[in-house]
Amino acid sequence: MSLDAQILTLTAGELADAVRAGRIGAVEAARAYLAQIEATAPRLRAYLRVQPERALAEAAAVDAARARGEPLGPLAGVPYGLKDSFVTAGIETTAGSRILAGWVPPYDCAAARRLRAAGAVLLGKLALDEFGMGATGEHSPWPAPMNPWSSGHVPGGSSSGPAAAVAGRAAAFAIGSDTGGSIRVPAARCGLVGVRPTWGRVSRAGLVAFASSLDAVGPLARDVGDAARVLACLAGQDPEDSTSLADPVLDYPAIAADAAARGLAGVTVGVDRAGLDRAGLDPDVAAAFAAALGVLAAAGAAIVEVALPDAAELLAAYAALSSAEAASNLARYDGVRYGLHVPGDSYEASAAATRAAGFGPEVKRRLVLGALIQRDPALQAKARAARVRARTGHAAALARCDVLASPTTVEPGLPVAPGPGDSPEPTRGLGSDRLVVGASLAGLPALSLPAGFSPARDGQPALPIGLHLVGPPLGEARLLAVAAAYDARAPWRGRVAPGVFPGGAT
Ligand code: GLN
């Protein structure tokens, strides 16, 4: 295997340790990833923009710091990608929308600043559903990324580029945002670990807003250890985000490693079996989930029965609340400070022309829905009441167990839309989030991790299936501990999507 291929097989943690020990140079690592991005770009379409010069300069700075004997951070020399809804100084940021095309922000988002301080190297900006609105990656004016496990299936969204890049070994990890599932669903569909932290645990400064009471920032990573390491760098209070929490950040990597070694004796895992029956699991997903519970039980966990609020009701409340918030947040794209400038007779006419030309059909649908909700106090009250039920229902269930478990999605894969003109109907994406919006509405931490594959059959390749875990407020460490104990006992650990290494290395 070439050195480049060897570098790509390392986890982010292994790579950082090798860079710190001087076994691999940060520039060498950046070059290996840049070559992989180029080799896989026609298939993956994960990146909207690659920044080779900037990446090599950041990597050279890490190597120079090491040469001077300076201490290196926990992600020293690790190349990563950012969803394009995060602003980056001097790099065009579009949030997947034509309305922001050409916008070059003057500052870096908190995630980029923190990751640079940890030694990570930014490779480029990753594709997404426009403004994060979607669950497939297909709601975008630019070509949708591919799922590395199957060219016939979507990578999931809206963090479609981050998931495709990490699963395709075109980034060691990536940063996504999750409003109603956008980190966890693509992580599940691409065989990755994706963490949505407690609302407020990670600064959202510099994240292009979709629905502010729901938006959260987190990693998509190759394994639980990497997710823990990246989350530890991201988490913590930030004076630039007044909603960020001051609580101390725990040592997630150490806690996860400890649980992986010790197992889960004394841990209870809650499952809402009646709710899963109502959701209608695909038989392959049901089988993988049953096997996953078996692994958790074998690691020492007790499985208990709980009841959660009705998923269909939560999905409807999510659609109403997120669209109403989006209608306010996206009002700033009027062509004055942000957005294409399309001159008209009046401010109203100019703003309307700007939006007509700049927003895609899914965003327009949500803005119309959001405007209707904003004018309907009775509907707002109904959605808010459902949100309260999400909070109280999850709190009651979590009083009876340490973490909640379910599959991440009801089906093992979603086929790509037949053609550009047939872009997916609005409800298709939302259905993907059926099992995960509850944690979003309740503001709880949640993660998805690989829990096996559907069997290859009828010409369909094997597709990854995700296990979804939800914890109490600020329960990230507990979630990562359970995930690590599971992951350490999972037979598919380290399995790589077919064809990811065009050079033949696997
Ligand atoms: N798929 C959901 C939606 O379309 C969630 C998106 C997200 O989390 N950004 O709104």
Boltz pocket constraint, residues with backbone or C-beta under 6 A from the ligand:
constraints:
  - pocket:
      binder: B
      contacts: [[A, 131], [A, 132], [A, 133], [A, 134], [A, 135], [A, 157], [A, 158], [A, 177], [A, 178], [A, 179], [A, 180], [A, 181], [A, 182], [A, 183], [A, 210], [A, 322], [A, 429], [A, 430], [A, 433]]
      max_distance: 6.0
